[in-house]
Structures are given as structure tokens and as C-alpha cells.
Amino acid sequence: MTRDEKNERLKKIDTENFIWVIYLVIIGLSFYGNYFEKKYVVYNNLKSKETYQEITILIFTIALIVYCYFLYDGYKDIKSLNVTDSKKKKDLTELNFLGSMLIFISGIIFLYIAVTDTDLETEIAFS
């Protein structure tokens, strides 16, 4: 691994550490949102329903932004492949990009559900 590759890898690790903090915020928001969902289910409190919906939309919007970062990063990795790279490295890099793309698509779907399910007919979960 060259010095530039090491520096790039270290920058990625720092970014991933920041993303872990974002995930902790999402977890906190999920607990907070569940409080309002429960309040709506038990007491039929419409204000709690609205608050829960807003928090859920925020959660999935933040998640989609994170997924977008990973999709873009995977795309950059594919573009940086060289003809001299091993077949294994090429295959794994392409699979990583495919996985990121599928997660990004699932994020779009979950955000769509969060926005359009105004009657809370579907239980969606951050995963």
C-alpha cells in the first residue's frame, strides 16, 4: 500500500467514525420517535402521530444521505480500479458498489413509505 493509499484509507476511516456518530443520533431519534408512536397508539393523540411522522421522515432522510455517501464512495472505488488490480479486488469492489446501491434503493423506498403512510398503516424500521 502506497503512502497516498494509506492516507486515503485513513481519511475514509475518519469519515466512517463520523458516520457511526450519525448512526447513534439516528438510534436516539428512533427511541424518541417510538415514544410518540406509543403515545399515538395508546391515546390516539394526533399531535404525537404528527411528531412521530416528522421524526421518522428525518431519520430516513439522514439515513438516505449516509447511504448516498457510501454509494458515491463505492463508485469512486470502481473508477479507481486499475487493469493491474487482481480479479478478486475488482469483483469485491463491484460487489461493494452493488450492495451500496441496493441499500440506497431501500433507503429511498423506506423514505417514500415514511412520507406517504400518513395513517401509520405500516411499521417501518431503520435497519
Helices and strands as residue ranges (DSSP letters): H 3-43, H 46-79, H 87-116
